[in-house]
Amino acid sequence: MKNIAYKIILCITLILAVGCKEKTTVVEDAHEAENENIVELTEAQLAQTEIVIGKVEKRKIGHEISVNGMIDVPPQGNISVTVPYGGFLKYTTMLPGTKLKKGQIIATVENPEFIDFQRDYLEAVANNEYLKADFERQQTLNDAEVTSSKVFQKAKSNYMTNKANIQALESKLRLIGINPSGVKNGKIASVVNVYSPINGIVREVYINTGKYFNPQDVLMDITDPSDLHVELKVYEDDIPLIRVGQRIRFRLANAPNKWMEAEVFLIGNNVREDRSITIHGHLKEKNEDLLPGMFVNANIEVEALEQYAVPEEAIVRFDGKHYIFKSLGNRKEGEQTMNDFEMLEISKGNDEGGFVALSLENKEEDITKIEVVLKDAFTLLAKAKNSEEEGGHGH
């Protein structure tokens, strides 16, 4: 009987022991799961970092919409160079990209017609003195009633017609770049210089030396880069959000990390077939790297909203997600003081002035009631992930 009682007690003891062991294992597993994103630093380790702890604050962060567009110039900044009456291109050294100053010679043009214009001008000037003298003589005789009014009117008409012809020929000569005063002094030329009308850059050259061109043909296009602006396409849903004066941040396709700024100054009022309008933005600063026709990605700051935000240094990225570190305070572990931090997953919003708007993925966590690491969060990320590789959890 005693042996039976002993065996029963032994079985009960073994069952309780196994149960306790299983319970202990579950608790330890729960502890490990609970502490998976916990990082701890000793006081000495914390002192060696630049970690700053504080509250998440509300800041006005601009809300942006993403658009595409290009660098462009207004019509007055694009000049197409033509030569009235055409001719043969005798000489030019211009190539696309050549920088020009206003008044610089960009080509020389030859045309036999230019000689005819100068000859006609000299003939008109030579006739002017005779016709003027005849007009004045006929006027005197007409006043004295010595000659008929018909003769006087004829002399006056010849003189005024020739005078108008001189003025027209002078304008024609100036139009092709010939100084009428030089022609009067006997300088007859079949070749004229073509000058740059603006400070700018040669955008395209359409004709080669020795080729004949007509009056309507364009020799080259010149662009004034000082008047560049961004031209952006905004679609119908976002049109009501656009206002003159809004900030534009843009970057070139070949320089995605270099952001530049502009400001909305003109909003189109014609909705195209693709349900978009064009808006124009003045550049904040001149940039010689920008050329007309360059493609740009841009963000337009359409409104500034009060949002919870932290400095950029407070956010870390790991496995394609973003995190901040919540301070859990300190505790005693033996003789040491330990400082605990917990990784919290977040969603990033817009950024401005070194601050980034954010929201917590765990909606049960109240962002206003926690303190977070505002600076040097990457140190904690490195400690957490190094500890995991060593088999721990940031301890």
Secondary structure, 3 states (H helix, E strand, C coil): CHHHHHHHHHHHHHHHHHHHHHHHHHHHHHHHHHCCCEEEEEHHHHHCCCCEEEECEEEEEEEEEEEEEEEECCHHHEEEECCCCCEEEEECCCCCCCEECCCCEEEEEECHHHHHHHHHHHHHHHHHHHHHHHHHHHHHHHHCCCCCHHHHHHHHHHHHHHHHHHHHHHHHHHHCCCCHHHHHCCCCCCEEEEECCCCEEEEEECCCCCCEECCCCCCEEEECHHHCEEEEEEEHHHHHHCCCCCEEEEEECCEEEEEEEEEEEEECCCCCCCCEEEEEEEECCCCCCCCCCCEEEEEEEEEEEEEEEEEHHHCEEECCEEEEEEEEEEEEECCEEEEEEEEEEEEEEEEECCEEEEEECCCCCCHHHCEEEEECHHHHHHHHHHHHHCCCCCC
